[in-house]
Amino acid sequence: MAERNGPLVSVVTPVYNGESFLRECIESVLSQTYENWEYIILNNASTDGTLDIAEEYRRKDSRVRVFSNDELLPIIANHNKAFGLISADSKYCKVVSADDWIYPECLEKMVGLAEAHPSIGIVGAYQLSGGRDIWYVRNAGLSYSQAVVSGRDICRAQLLGTLRVLGNPTSVLYRADLVRNSDAFFPNPTQEADTSACLKHLRCADFGFVHQILTHERIHYDRVTTTSLEKNAYLSAEISDCQEYGNWYLSRDEKDARIDELLDQYYTYLSVSAFKFRDKGFWNYHTGRLRELGYRFDRLKLCKGIAAKLVDSILNPKGTLKAISNRVRLYYLFKGMQAPPKSG
């Protein structure tokens, strides 16, 4: 049954050149069993038919509002601008990326949990991610009996790497007062700023979780998330988050130990990358990223890692060949998924 009298939810879709999937995204919002929502589409100076599609739906449904940038903004800046357009009356805010979609009960289930527990600031859920023959469920790990977790506990688990359920923008619902409390809800310009936002805003709020698949994330090759994976931007983002928010949730010893662990993982990754003949741009990115984090690039540590990897390759040639085969398979699989970048 449609929920007609609940609190207003602001749904936002920041989009850049999203004409291939935008209709499916918009239709998923229009199909919600929960009906008290407004839908804000922020067109980020698209050069395709994105604006025409958005305007078409605006004419059909008065709850759809369309805005457009004259100049292209960076993706995180565009998300933060979209947050600034939500109604002053809305109690919750929900991002739906333009190449993702939400299932019909998404808003109803998320709002229902948040309304039952006013201490909740962010609500997550399982997310189906997939494309072609890659399919998996994200945000798993919480016990089914846990629907509400203290913000401190969930953020400790995220920073320590023991649990990763904070999700991405499409898979979570934010309480609108948290969005309004900051000029930049996403607190940094990295592609992993959504996780940073959870760490920032759950300091004084609880985390809710609906144990149901409520959203779908489309996987394709040419998108922001895939670029982040290829450069392993997530690892440096974890170090940055530990530096920025570790004092809130971890003891000093825990914070220092975790950063050391992540730096070791970083150099292990770079050592493996040395065997993949990465280009100059790749190494410039990582030396620059380490510099931003306050570390100089340690060539001796890299050389030790390369030597260890070389010994392992000699002693375990079968495992090395299998790893190479898997990388080649994934490369050609993703290359076959030609689609617009993760919109924003």
Summary of the structure (lengths in Angstrom):
residues: 344
radius of gyration: 21.0
end to end distance: 32.5
largest distance: 66.4
contacts: 1135
relative contact order: 0.13
helix: 49%
strand: 18%
